[in-house]
Amino acid sequence: MQVTQVVQAFESLGNSSRERTGMSCFVPEQLRRFTKETLRARPVRPFDVQEVLRRIHLCEGMTVLAVDIGGDKITAADFSVLHGRVELSNHVLTVQGDNGVGYLAALREVADSAQRRGIPVGISFAGPISGTRLNAAPNMPFFAKELQAGYGGDFANLFWKLELANDAEAGIMAATLEAARRYPDSSGVIYLINGSGLGGAVLTDATIYAAEPGHIEVAAQFNDFDGFAQRKQCGLDGATYVCIEAVAASKAGVEDIWHQLTGKRLTGRQISLRFLDGDELARSVYLNSARITAHAIRGMGAAFGLFQKGGQPVVIGHGGIFEVPGYGALVGEILGRDLAAAARILFTKDFSGNTCLEGAAIAVMAGYA
């Protein structure tokens, strides 16, 4: 099936859904739930693009070790500054691990390597953090328990020289450099991750704000699959409601709902293949995910005033779900209908191997010169 056919298949289902329910593209009830408070938005670091580029140039020849800790794997690699650009120079390791199993052993290996070579480490972590401490890890509870037991939940007790960033914070640093090259007149950047979970960050007024869009309560309209509703509680800060991550994220939502409805455990990639083969359930679950993802982007932008007075932020989608043919195009089309203009939307898969990993390296370099 060609990409255009996939988008049409998505749209066919979407149009019939709107006819049945009377819903427009955006549901006001869901959008109203996005505020700076519910997003748990907090400024995490200044990030002036031109100043960061200047500092990177001053780090010419420098090497750092970057680590990306996600819900299903941990990756580490060396990055060096070559001709003013941050480039991956050596892959160190990749470890798969459900719930974070095996992560701590991998981090010990990385820490030993960095200390032997005397180089700093940048870490991108898929969860809320404070300073160098882990606050919560809903998608990797085993790792959280191990880090707490062995190191008091503090990465600084494991690494001798460390820069820690939330994965969305790290990713937006790398992605913003690409956005600035393509759209220098943008009103800001909205970075949304949809993979194991659903996270995000916002860049506005030369400041990065970490946010938790995935942990906002989902509207009932987006939690109805022919009578079945997701019941998994959010869990962040003790929240007992169902959050949008549990229905929209590739792993925490799509894969989990598929398992509950079919009794079979499949990866997001396997479910997407079912969709390409015309499976109605797969199409329905992915359409619902795309619509909620568009709401998350629109809601984040509205909370920060990025769409006011004709402002056009750059939207950057990151995560495995955006590799599903037609998914990203549908998200962009939904946004464009509401904005009455084509959305400025990029996908990290088109310009980077791993923006979170690159961002972890950039975080170290940006704080050096």
N, C-alpha and C positions, 0 to 999 in steps of 0.2 A: 504494500500500500504506500503511495507517495505521500509526502508531507502535506500537500494541499488536500488530498483526500482525507487524511487524518484530521486536519482542522475542520473540514466539512462534516466529518463524522461526529466530532465533538460538538460542533454548532447545531447539527441536526438534533442531537439529544438535548442540548441546551435550550433550543427554541421550543421543543415539545414540553420540556420541563416548565418553562416560563408560561406556556399556554395553559398547562394543567394547574399551576399554582397562582398565576397572576403576578408573579414577582418580576420586578425589573432587574437589570443587571446587578444593581447594588441594593442591599437591604438596609434601610436607615437604622433599624434596631441594632444591627451588627456594627455599623460604622460608629454609632454613638458610644460604643463601648471602648473605643480607642481614644485614650487621653494620655497625657504624659504620665499621669499617676498610675493608670492601669497598665501602661507599658513598662512601668518601673524604670522609666527613662532617667538616666543620670549622666552628667558629663564625665567622660573618662580621660580625655586628653586633648590638648590643643593640636590641631593638624592643619597648618597652613601649607598648601601644596607647594608653592614656590620655595618656602623655607625648607621643607623636607627634601626637595630635590637638591637644594644647595648643600644640605648636610650629607646627602648620599654621595655627591661628587667629592666631598672632602674625605669620604671613607674609601676612596679608590684603593683597590688591592686588599681591603679588609675581608676576612672570612668570619662568619658566625654560624652557629648550629641552630637550625629552626626545627620545631616540633609541632605537629598538628595532632591534637587529641580529640577524636570524634567519637560518636556513639557506637561505631562498629569497627574502627581501626585506629591505630596510632602510626604516624609516619614521621620520620626524621631525615633531614638532609642538610648538607652544607650549602650556604649561599655566599657568594663573593660579589664585590662591586667591580664591574668591568666596564670601562668607558662610560661611567656614570649611570649604569643600569645594574639592578640587583638580579643576579643570575644564579640558577641552581648549578652547583659545581660538583656535587657528589651525593648520591643517595646513600643514606646510612642504614635505615631499616624500615620495614613495614610489618606491623603485627596486627592480625585480625583478632577480635575478641568480643563476643557478646557480653554485654553488661560490664565491660571493662576488665574481663579476665585476662591476665597476662600483661596488663599495661604497666604495672609498677615495676616488674622485672625489666621490661623494655626501657623504662625511664632510668632505672639504675645504670643500665648499660650506656645510655646516652650521657648521663651525668659523668660517668667515669671517663668516657671519651673526651668530653669537653674539658674536664679538669686536666687530663693528661696533656692536652694540646694548648691549654691556656686560652681558650676562646669562650666568649659569652654565649648564652643560650636565650633564644626567644621562643615562647610557648603560646600557641593558640589553643584555647580550651573551650569545648562545646558545653558551656554552662555558666551560670552566674558566679562571679568572683569578687573579692575585695582585696586590693593590693596584690599580695602573692598567695592569698589563701583561697581555697575552694569553698564556695558557699553551699552549692547543691549540685548534684549530678543525677537527675532523674533517669537518664538513659544509660548510665554506667555505675550502678550502685555498688558493685563489687569493688571497683577501683576506688570509689570514694571511701569505702570502709577501710581498705588497705592503706590508703594515704593518711587517713585519720589515725589509724592504729600505729603506723610506723613513723609518721612525720608530723603528727599534729594537724594534718590537713593543710600544711603550708609547704608549697613547692620550694620556698627559699631554704628549707631545712634539707633539701635534696641537692639543689644546685648552688654552686658557689657564686655565680654571676648570672643574674636572671632578669628577663623582662617578660611579664605575664600579661596576656590579653585574652579577653573573651573572643571566641572564634569569629563572631560577627564584627567585632572591633578590629581584629587582625585583618579579616577579609576586606573590610571597607577601606583600609589603608592602601592595600595593593590595588583594589579596583578603582579607587578614586584617581590614582595616577593615570589609569587608562581613560576614565571618564573625562578628565581634564584635557587630555589630548584630543578627544573627539568633540566635546561640547564645552568649550571654555566659558560660555555665557550661561551655564546652568545655574539654577537657584539652590542647588544642594544635591545631595546624593542619598538615596534610600537603598540600603543593601539588605536583601532578604535571603536567608538560607532555608532551603527546604530539602532535608535529607533524613537523617535519623530523627531529628526533631525539627522545630521551626523557630528560627531566631532572626535577629536583625539588628541593624544599627543605622544611625542617621548622621550625616555630616551637614552642618549648617553653621554659618558665621565662624568658619575656621575652627570648629569644635566638633569632636566626635562624641555622640551620645550612644551609650549601650542601651538596648531595649529588649524586652521579652514579649514580642507580639504573639508567640505561640501559646502563651499562658493566659490569654484573655478568654473569658467564657464564650463558648460558641452559641450562636442563636439556634433555636430549635429548627428553623428552616434548613439548616445545614447538617442536621443530625437525624435524618430520617431516610432510611434505606428500605423503602417498601415495608415499613412497620418495624424494622430493626433500628435501634439507636445505640450508639456507643455509650457505655456506662463507666469507662475508666476515668477515675478521678485525676484531676490535674496534679495535685501533690505539692506543687511549689508553694512554699510558705504555708503549708497545711491546707491549701485550697481543695475543696471537695467537689467543686463543679467540674463539668467536662470542658476542657479548653480546646481551642481551635487546632492545636498541635495534634490532638488525639483523633482528628478526622481529616486533617489536611496534610500532615507530614508524610513523607514517603514510607518511613518505617513505623513510627509511632501511630500513624493513622491508616494509610492505605493497606500496608501489610497486615496490621492488626485486625482491621475490619474484615479483610479478605479471609483471614484465618477463622474469625468468629462466624462468618456467614457460610463458609465452605468446609470448615474443619481441616483445611490443608494449609500448611505453612509454605508460602512462596516468597521469593525476594521481589522487590519492586520491579526489577528487570523482567522477571518471569511473568509477573502480572501484566506488565506493559506489553509483552508479547501476546498475552491472551487478548488484550485490547486490540492489537493490530490484527488479530484473527477474527475480530468482530464480536467478542464476548460482551454481552450487554452489561453484566455486573461490573466488569473492569472499566468499561466506558463510563458508567454512572459514577463509580467511585472517583475516577480521575477528573471527570467534569466537576464534581463537587469540590474536590481539592483545588482545582484551578480557580474556581469562583471565590473560595475562601482566601486563597493566596492573593488574588486581586484585591479583596477587601483589606487584607493585612497591609498591603502596599499603600492603598488609598487612605486607610486609617492612620498609618504612620505619618504620611505626608501631611494630612489635615491637622494632626496633633501638633506638628511643628510649623504649621503655616506655610508649607513649601509650595502649595498650589494657589496661594492668594495672589491677587492682582496679576493674573496671567503667568505666574511663575511656573517654570518647567524644570523640575528636578530630574536628574538621571536616575533611573531605576536599574538596579543590577541584581539579577537573579543568580543564585549560586546553589548547587546541590544536585544530587543525582536525578531528582524528578524532572529537572529541566532538560534532561537528555531524552525524555519520552517524546517521540516525534509529535509535533503539533501542540504540546502542552504550553511551552513558553509563548508561542504565537497567539494562543487563545488568551492567555493572561494579558498580553499586550493589547489585544483587540478589545477585551473587556474594559481595560483602563482607558483606551482611546475613545470608546463610546461615551464614557462619562466626562472626559476632558474636552470633548469636541475637537480633538487634535491627536495626531499620532503620538503615542507615548515614546519618550526617549528611553528605550529599554535595551540593556545589554545582558549577555549571559556569559559568565566567567568561562564556561566550557569553550567559548569561541576565541579567547585570548590568553588563557592561563591554564597551566596544569593543576595548580592548587593555590588559590589566592590566600587561603588561610595560612598556609605554610610560608608563602612569600611575605605576607603581612607580618608574621612573627619575626621574620628576618628584618624587615623594614622598621619594625618597632624598636629593635635594638640599635640599628644604624641611625635612626632619627634622633635618638637620645644621646648620641655619642659626640658628634662634632661640636 
